[in-house]
Amino acid sequence: MENKPLIIGITGAFGSGKSTAADFLESLGFRKIILSSFLEEEAKKRGIKEITRKILQDIGDEWRKKSGTDVLAKKAGELLKKERIKLAIIDGIRNVGEIDELRKDQGFVLLAIIADRKVRFDRLSKLKRRESLTWDLFTKLDRRDLGLGQRKTGLHVAECIALADYFIDNNHGIDEFYNKLKKFSKNIKEI
């Protein structure tokens, strides 16, 4: 696998542990690319000072409608080529178009992180992130993120999870999650 690129995409509902998985894989030498960082840059260019998850969702929907459902994956691909990155983790895959684009290259695998809604809400409630979450706001954002009632150009995490090559359950403690990630990383590097 030394000469071939290995690109791991991570999908999962928000609060499932995608960022933790990406950070772990980054510590093993993978270059981390966060798809939402492209949206955050755009929000800042627009002068938005308080960036919320909804604002990022709206910009992402706008971009996918204008430039195609694969727009964020293409931006990541451009970065991979420009910097000649051979080991990468792409955090935050939320639309099937992104998967289709990334699967054009050999060496791409999709990892889904799975966690129950209550577990995810409890985790997110303890973090100071983009906005303070109530159960109602979490439910609204989660439904949109998963793709319920969304157009093709919207978010479709549930479909992305269904298309994953590998799945890791993250409903328990961090040590168990790290052990599963270690096993996954060892197996994936042997392909």
N, C-alpha and C positions, 0 to 999 in steps of 0.2 A: 504494500500500500504506500510505500515511500514516495514514488513518483506520481501516483495518481492523486488528484484532489479528493478529499473527503469532506463533504459538506453535510452537516446535520442540521435539519430544520426542526424547530420545536414549536408545537402547537398545544393548545389546552385552554380551558376557560380561565378567565383572570382570577388570580389567587391560587391557582393550582400548583405553582412552584416552577414555572418556566424560567423565571429570572434566576432562581437558585440553581436550577440545572445548568443554565448557560454559564453562570459564574463558576460552577464546579468544573465544567468542561474547559472553560477558559484557563483554569488553574493547571490543566493537563497539557496546555500548549495550543489550544484552539483559539483562533481569532474570533471574538464575539462581535456580531453585527445585530443591532436591535432595530427591527423594522420601524417601530414607532419613533425612533430618533429622527428619521427623515421627516415625519409629520411634525415633530416638535420643532425642528429647524424651520419648517414652513410657518408654523404658528408664530414663532419669534419674528420672522421676516414680516409677518402681517401686523406686528406690534401687540400681539396678545400677551399680556403680562401674567395672567393667572390661567395656566394651561390645565384643563380638566380632561378626564377621559372622554367625555362627550365631545369636546372640541376636537380632540384627536380623531374620534370616530367620524365626525362630520367632515373633516379635511380628507381623511382616507376615502370616504364614500365619494366625495367630490373628485378626487384624483382618479379613482377607479372608473367613475362615470366618464371623465374626460379622456383618460389615457389608457384604459383597459384594466381588467381585474388583476393583471400581472405587474402593474406599475412598480410596486414596492420591491418585488423580487428582481425586476430588471435593474433597479437602483442598487440593490445588493450585489447583483451579478457584475455590474460595472465596477463596483468597488473591488470585488474579488479579482477581476481581471487586471484592473489598474495597478493594484498592489501585489499581484501575483501570489495571492493567498492560497495555500494548498490544504490547510486544515482550518475549517471555519464552523462556527455555530451561528445559525440564523434564528434569532429569538423573536417570537411573536407572529407566526404565520396564522393568518385569519381569513384567507380567501382561497378557494380552490384554484383560481387563476395563478396564484403565487406558487402553489405546488406544481402545477402543470409547467410553469416556466422553469422552475428549479430542477424538475425531473428531466429536462432536455439534456442536462449534463450528467455524464456517468459519475458515480460516486456520491450521489445525493440520497440520503435516507431521512425519513420523517419520523420523529419521536413525539408521541402524545403523552402529556402528563395528565393524569386523571385524579381528580379529588372531588368529594361530595360538596354540594352547595353550602351546607352548614359549616363544614370544615373550612372552606374557602372564605366564607363571610367572617368567621371567627379570626382567621389569620389576618385578613385585610383590615378588620376593625382595630387591630393592635398596631397597625403601621400608620405612620404619617405619610401619606402618599399624595396623590393629586387633589383629592377632596375627602371630606369626612363622609363616611358611609353610614346610612341608615339601612335597615333591611329593605325598605321600599326602593331606595335609590339603587342598592345593590341588585335587586331583582330586575329592575328596569334596564340597567346597564348590562347585566348578565344575559337577559333575553335577547337584547340587540346583538351582543357579542357572539352568542351562539348561533344567531341567524334567524331567529323566530320573527316572521313577518318582514324579512328583509328582501330587497331586490338582489339581483345577481351581483350588482356592483357594491353591495353592502358587506357586512361581516358575516362569516359562515363557519365559525369555529367548530360547530357540531359536525359538519360535513368533513372538515379538515381532519378531525379526530378519527372519523370513520375511515379515512384514507391512509392513516399512519401505518408505517412498517413495523414499529415497535411501540409498546405501551408500558408506562411505569405508573403504578398506583402510588399516590402520595397522600394517603389518608392517615398516616401514622407519624411517628416522630422523625426528626431531622436525621438522626443516625441511621435509621432504616432506609430513608430516602437516599442518603449518601452511599450506603452499601449497594443499593439497586443501581445507582448511577455508575459506581465503580465497575460493577459486573457488566453493565451495558457498554461502557467505554472500552473495556477489555475485549468483549465480544465483537464490537463494531470495528475495532482496529485490526482484528484478525481476518476480516473479510477480504 
